[in-house]
Amino acid sequence: MCLNTGYPCNCLSDGNPCEPCRMTAKDRETEEAHLSNNINAQSRAGSTCEPDLNVSSIEVARERGRNWGWMLSGIICVNILILGCALVSGSAYNNVNISSVHMQIFLIILLLLTTIWMGYYVIYTARKEDAIFYKDAHAGPVWLRAGLVLFGLLSIIMDIFKIASYVGYLHCDSAVKVAFPVIQLIFVIMQTYFLWIHAKDCVQLQRNITRCGLMLTLSTNLVVWMTMVTEESLHQTTVPEPPSNSSYKHTRKLYITRASYGDDKCKCSHTSCSIFKEAYYYLYPFNIEYSLFASAMAYVMWKNVGRLTEEHGHHIKFRIKGVYLGPVAGILLVIAGLATFIVYEMEMKNDDIDDDQRDRAVMMHFVMNIVIVTLMSISTVIGCAVYRVDHREHVSDKNPTRSLDVGLLVGASLGQFIISYFSIVAMAATGAKGYLNKLNLAWSVLMVIQLALQNFFIIEGLHREPYHEVHPVTVVANPYVLQPGKELSILEGPDADTKSIPVPPAHGLHGHAAEHKPKLLWKRRVLKEVCSFLVMGNIILWIMPAFGARPQFDHDTETQFFKFNMWAAVVNIGLPFGIFYRMHSVASLFEVFVTS
């Protein structure tokens, strides 16, 4: 027991280690193998701890570089967003010496820098062999990229209409107004290609440059989004100064003239300017959604920079077979909503409309929205009830795509929550007198309920493991394994070799699978019906406010209670998030549908 003494042990130098030294060496080897995650444990058993120190130092350096890159890219994003917000806010008012031309020059610089970086990234990854070795299977699903392409195409059409319209004013207005849609068109084409090809990348080379480039992409799309939202908000809430009793239509006409060119002194050189103005106005919502989709995908790519993942996505096919009630009811709901929305907009544009006709149009819009949110709430309750009897496991792994989906869902819903609660307070404080106030109060309360239920349903669905198909027919019964008891007597006959047939559904393990299969199909079908109906409901609730429905200003109780400036600020801040919430809910419900 030489190690128990105060003297040094010479047994190792003599070549004959004593028992305590042998045990100590074995413990040290076991600890080293454990610290290195059992990789090459036997080959490193007699080595010293220097390799572990080297690996640790490499990891520390990598962590410092990652933190530095995150911090630098975050600083770039915050500065661009704050500067863009200041310029957008300044250019929104006529009494501020920041014109739309100054704002467009700033956007042109951002769009050019972002386009150049994306081009560099695409060329670099194409020339560098194995530049992208890891990919996140959950990032950039095909339906999200397909939506990006669709909104991108409509944004390109919007830019073409803008170019055709602005060319008629080159003789008396700034050429920047023509250059901006041209640059934006090139940017949209480049970004759509970039995100379609590289949305799943987990970049391992030039990480800090990639992080900064992705944050530049994110902030550029958000500044474009803020610009479009501000123009759209002014479009709906600008009040003409001279006539105090101007209608909603007058406000819209005033905006179309003022927002694009500032005054009527500059006359268009061709006769199609007004047609192109009206056309690209109705394409604004698609460009707004395109910017948000691109921002979300750029953020996921930023989170995946430097990520080492071996994840493999579930290859689940989109099949709508056996699902009928949800899609049919949803399509009927969309048709009814579009019909009432068109009638409502036509009545609001009518110059000869009186107060009674206007109130009837607003009442029809309120009733239609109440029906939509009520049916959606009922279907969501049914889906939540199915979750209570659904025993699928919850997803435990961390994934930036899922985390972003949940964060955007909850954050965007706050906009509609704010508008609804402000309306509830105004209606309750004024006593909800009159049928329009009562309908408005009912709509606001039901909207709060529907948002809460839908958020719970989607978040729960995103965190459930996808269903796995069971194919009992493909498994051939082995009588030696499956029937160890009384069934072995079958094998003693002369036809024992011909008994390797599938076990009947009423017996054995396959009988057990067939017994549970109807319940599985029942749950899946109900969830798919609910998801498909909610998808269509969210689409019609996106269409109406995105294309001009503003009952918040057509019905003036909130305006009188909160005063116009405060109520306009609440609506202009909350409504863009509410519109994005509906489109984001469609994408999330699509994913829940596929995994159900």
Residue pairs with C-beta under 8 A, 6 or more apart in sequence:
1 18
1 20
2 9
2 11
2 18
2 20
2 21
3 9
3 18
3 20
3 21
3 24
4 20
9 18
9 21
11 17
11 18
11 21
12 21
17 25
29 41
29 45
29 46
32 41
32 44
32 45
32 47
32 49
32 52
33 41
33 44
33 45
35 52
36 44
36 52
36 55
44 51
62 306
65 207
65 208
66 207
66 306
68 208
69 207
69 208
69 211
69 212
69 305
70 211
72 208
72 211
72 212
73 208
73 211
73 212
73 214
73 215
73 302
74 215
76 212
76 215
76 216
76 219
77 215
77 216
77 218
77 219
80 110
80 216
80 219
80 220
80 223
81 219
81 222
81 223
83 106
84 106
84 110
84 219
84 222
84 223
84 226
84 227
85 223
85 226
87 98
87 102
87 103
87 106
88 103
88 223
88 226
88 227
88 230
89 230
90 96
90 98
91 98
91 99
91 100
91 102
91 103
91 230
92 230
92 234
99 262
100 177
100 259
100 262
101 174
101 176
101 177
103 227
104 176
104 177
104 179
104 180
105 176
106 223
107 180
107 184
107 223
107 224
107 227
108 176
108 179
108 180
108 183
110 216
110 219
110 220
110 223
111 183
111 184
111 186
111 187
111 220
111 224
112 183
113 216
113 220
114 187
114 191
114 213
114 216
114 217
114 220
115 183
115 186
115 187
115 190
115 191
117 213
117 216
117 217
118 190
118 191
118 194
118 213
118 217
119 190
120 213
121 194
121 198
121 210
121 213
122 193
122 194
122 197
122 198
124 131
124 206
125 131
125 132
125 198
125 201
128 205
131 203
131 204
131 205
132 198
132 201
132 202
132 203
132 204
133 202
133 204
134 202
134 204
134 307
134 308
134 309
134 310
135 200
135 201
135 202
135 309
136 200
136 201
136 202
136 300
136 304
136 307
136 309
136 311
136 399
136 400
136 401
137 200
137 311
137 312
137 313
138 311
138 313
138 399
138 401
138 402
139 199
139 200
139 297
139 300
139 301
139 304
139 400
139 401
140 195
140 199
140 200
140 297
140 300
141 591
143 318
143 587
143 590
143 591
143 594
144 293
144 297
144 587
145 195
145 196
145 199
147 289
147 293
147 587
148 192
148 195
148 196
148 290
148 293
148 294
148 297
149 192
149 196
150 286
151 286
151 287
151 289
151 290
151 293
152 188
152 189
152 191
152 192
152 290
154 283
154 286
154 287
154 290
155 184
155 188
155 283
155 286
155 287
155 290
156 185
156 188
156 189
157 283
158 280
158 283
158 284
158 286
158 287
159 181
159 182
159 184
159 185
159 188
160 181
160 185
161 276
161 279
161 280
161 283
162 181
162 276
162 280
163 178
163 181
163 182
163 185
164 272
164 276
165 260
165 268
165 272
165 273
165 276
165 277
165 280
166 173
166 177
166 178
166 181
167 178
167 269
167 270
168 268
168 269
168 270
168 272
168 273
169 177
169 261
169 266
169 268
169 269
169 273
170 178
170 269
171 269
172 265
172 266
172 267
173 261
173 266
184 224
188 290
191 217
191 221
191 294
195 294
195 297
195 298
198 301
199 297
199 300
199 301
201 301
201 304
202 304
202 305
202 306
202 307
202 308
202 309
203 210
203 301
203 304
203 305
203 306
204 306
204 308
207 305
207 306
210 305
211 302
211 305
214 298
214 299
214 301
214 302
214 305
215 298
215 302
217 294
217 298
218 295
218 298
218 299
218 302
221 291
221 292
221 294
221 295
221 298
222 291
222 295
224 287
224 291
225 288
225 291
225 292
225 295
228 284
228 287
228 288
228 291
229 288
229 572
229 576
231 259
231 284
232 284
232 285
232 288
232 576
233 571
233 572
233 575
233 576
234 255
234 259
235 252
235 255
235 256
235 259
235 281
236 251
236 252
236 255
236 548
236 550
236 553
237 251
237 550
237 553
237 568
237 571
237 572
238 251
238 254
238 255
238 258
239 246
239 251
239 564
240 246
240 250
240 251
240 254
243 250
246 254
247 348
247 351
247 353
248 348
248 349
248 550
248 553
248 554
249 348
249 349
249 350
249 351
252 349
252 548
256 277
256 278
256 281
257 263
257 264
260 277
268 274
282 547
285 546
285 547
285 579
288 546
288 576
288 579
288 580
289 580
289 583
292 580
292 583
292 584
296 404
296 408
299 400
299 404
300 400
300 401
300 404
303 400
303 404
304 400
311 397
311 399
314 466
314 595
316 466
316 594
316 595
318 593
318 594
320 327
320 528
320 532
322 521
322 525
322 528
323 525
323 528
323 529
323 532
324 529
325 529
325 533
326 379
326 528
326 529
326 530
326 531
326 532
326 533
326 536
327 532
327 533
327 536
329 375
329 533
329 536
330 532
330 533
330 534
330 535
330 536
330 537
331 536
333 372
333 375
333 533
333 536
333 537
333 540
334 536
334 539
334 540
334 543
336 368
337 368
337 372
337 540
337 541
337 543
337 544
338 540
338 543
340 364
340 365
340 368
341 365
341 368
341 543
341 544
341 547
341 549
343 361
343 364
344 361
344 362
344 364
344 365
344 549
345 547
345 548
345 549
347 353
347 357
347 358
347 360
347 361
348 358
348 361
348 554
350 357
353 361
358 554
359 436
361 554
362 436
362 551
362 554
362 555
363 435
363 436
363 439
365 544
365 549
365 551
366 436
366 439
366 440
366 443
366 551
367 439
369 443
369 447
369 541
369 544
370 439
370 442
370 443
370 446
372 537
372 540
372 541
373 443
373 446
373 447
373 449
373 450
373 541
374 446
375 533
375 537
376 450
376 454
376 533
376 534
376 537
376 538
377 446
377 449
377 450
377 453
379 529
379 530
379 533
379 534
379 537
380 450
380 453
380 454
380 456
380 457
380 530
380 534
381 453
382 526
382 530
383 457
383 461
383 526
383 527
383 530
383 531
383 534
384 453
384 456
384 457
384 460
386 523
386 526
386 527
386 530
387 457
387 460
387 461
387 464
389 523
390 464
390 523
390 527
392 464
392 465
392 467
393 464
393 465
394 463
394 464
394 465
395 402
395 462
395 463
395 464
395 465
402 462
402 463
405 462
405 584
405 587
405 588
405 591
406 459
406 462
408 580
408 584
409 455
409 458
409 459
409 581
409 584
409 585
409 588
410 455
410 459
411 577
412 577
412 578
412 580
412 581
412 584
413 451
413 455
413 577
413 578
413 581
414 574
414 577
415 573
415 574
415 575
415 576
415 577
415 578
415 580
415 581
416 447
416 451
416 574
416 575
416 577
416 578
416 581
417 448
417 451
417 574
418 570
418 573
418 574
419 444
419 552
419 570
419 571
419 574
419 575
419 578
420 444
420 445
420 447
420 448
420 451
421 444
421 448
422 558
422 562
422 567
422 570
423 440
423 441
423 443
423 444
423 552
423 558
424 441
424 444
424 445
424 448
426 557
426 558
426 561
426 562
427 437
427 438
427 440
427 441
427 444
427 557
428 441
429 561
430 437
430 557
430 561
431 437
432 438
432 440
432 441
436 555
436 557
437 557
440 551
440 555
440 557
451 581
454 534
454 585
457 530
457 534
457 592
458 585
458 588
458 589
458 592
461 527
461 531
461 588
461 589
461 591
461 592
461 595
461 596
462 588
462 591
462 592
464 595
465 595
466 594
466 595
466 596
467 520
467 524
467 595
467 596
470 513
470 517
470 520
472 502
472 505
472 510
472 513
472 514
472 517
473 502
475 502
475 510
476 500
476 501
476 502
477 500
477 501
477 502
477 503
477 508
477 510
478 500
479 487
479 488
479 490
479 491
479 499
479 500
480 488
480 491
482 503
482 508
482 509
483 490
483 508
490 496
490 499
491 499
502 510
503 509
503 510
503 511
504 510
504 511
505 511
505 514
506 514
524 596
527 592
527 593
527 596
528 593
528 596
531 589
531 590
531 592
531 593
531 596
532 593
534 585
534 589
535 586
535 589
535 590
535 593
538 582
538 583
538 585
538 586
538 589
539 582
539 586
541 582
542 579
542 582
542 583
542 586
545 575
545 578
545 579
546 579
550 571
552 558
552 567
552 571
552 575
553 559
553 568
553 571
558 567
559 567
561 567
562 570
